[in-house]
Amino acid sequence: MADTRRGVAILGIFVADLAFRAGRMPGIGETIAGSGFKMGPGGKGSNQAVAAARAGAPVTFLSKIGKDAFGAIALDTWRAEGITAEVTQMEEQPTGAAFIYVNETSGENAIIVVPGAAATISAEDVEASADTIRSAAVFITQLEQPVPAARRGLEIARAAGVTTIFNPAPAEEFDDAIYALCDYVTPNESEAALLTGIAVTDLASARKAGDALLAKGVGTALITLGEAGVLLHGRDASLHIPAVNAGPVVETAGAGDAFNGGFAAALARGADPVEAARFGCAVAGLSVTRPGTAPSMPSRAEAEALLEATGT
């Protein structure tokens, strides 16, 4: 019988990104002048949904938002991107928001996230979307919504034979039983260090952290290394995949989401893990040349053209 699973199901949160550009962060009690401000759609899960949709995958997004102005932005965003929103709107809770500081010179960022309504996502809420998860080729979740919800989503997907991706961001304590539910776990350097106790400063230390994640039960550790690319670390092979340079860096916020969304979309259409990781690097490489998080995500055609142009 043919496998009818298709596309990507994503459990996560939406927040309205409030991005401020300045030369540095102010100290406590200090006010400084900034050089720019922009409001737009964000949240790791929603960003990954936009990235995957623009990369050509059918996407369903599972979450909660408020019935407010930020919630309207969320619905408009998903409608414009062709994302199916399996989302509850709450009267008594606001839609999430994020403060994003962007260094006007380097593009590096610091972020504070308030999930709002999405903080109430429960394992029971996820269970209600079990059929959606089971019908996807790939399921991905993060840690901006409560851990029990992420775990239940991974359990449902794993039981159904759906490829599972766990992006443990922002890193926090969780039951080690989650690791065995993950075909891929995708931390960045700091997240990998927090999860394993191994400082990730180069490829050798990334491989040690990868070994620690494999020992916890992960299928494959996929550690993102910023401008150094990614490490695809499995039990049989460990491959460093370089970053794809698309031009000067404007803003790094959303780069990890770009990679995860691109990687998931490529896996969903049948790419092997190496090909999918290269595609994810191209999506991320393009995203950092543009301001914003969700708005910075490139199309599949743009990512494929970059890979062809750079010979990667």
C-alpha positions, 0 to 999 in steps of 0.5 A: 500500500502506498504511503499517503503521508505528505508535507510537514506538520509543525507544533509551535508558537506565533509571536509578533516580533518587535525588532529594535536596531541599535549599536548596543544593548542598553544597560539597566536604567539606561536609555539609548537611541536606536536606528530602526524598528520593525514589527512582523510575524515571528515565533520559532514554530511559525517561522519554521512553517513559513520557511517550509511553505516557501520551500515548497512543502504543504504545511499545517501549523498547530498552535494557539493565539489570542483574539487580538491585533497580533492574532490577526497578523498571524492569521494573515501571515499563514493565509498569505503563505498557504499554510493550513492553520489548525489553531485555537483562538482564545478570548482570555489570553493574548497572542505572544510577542517578542522583543528582539534587539538587533546589533546594527553592525553585526546583525547579531541578536538577543531575544525575549519571548512571551508566548501568551496563549501558546503557553497554554498548549497542552498534551490534550490539545496536541492529541486533538490534532493527532490525525494531522500529525499522523498524516504528515511526512515530517513532524517538527516541534520546539520548546517555546510551547510547554514540554508536555505538548512537544513530547506528545506530538513527538510520541504521536508522530513516532508511533505513526512512522512520521519522521520527527525533528526536535529543535530544542530551542530555547534549551531547557530541562526536559525528560530524557525520554524525549530523545528516543522519540527524535529522528533528528535533534537540531540544537545550535552550539549553545543549546547543544552545550546546555543539553550535553555539558560539552562546550561546542567551540569547533567541529571536534567538540561538536562531534563529542556533543553529537555523541552525547546526544546519540547516547541519549537515544537520538537518531541523528544529531544535527548541530547548527554552527552558524557561519560554520554550517552544520554537523550531521552526526549519526552512528555510522557517519559524521559529515560537516556541511559548510554554510552557503554564503549568499552575501553580507549578513543583515540579521541572524534572527530566524536563521535557525528557523530557516534551516529547520524549515528548509530541512524539513521541507526537503525531507518531506519531498524525499531528499536524503538527509545530506541533500536536505541539510545542504538545502537547509543551509542555503535557506538559512544563508539567504535568510540572514541577508534580509531583515526580519524572521518570517519575512526573510525566508526565501523560496525553494527556487531561490535556495536551489539557484544559490546551491547551483551557483555556489556548487554546493 
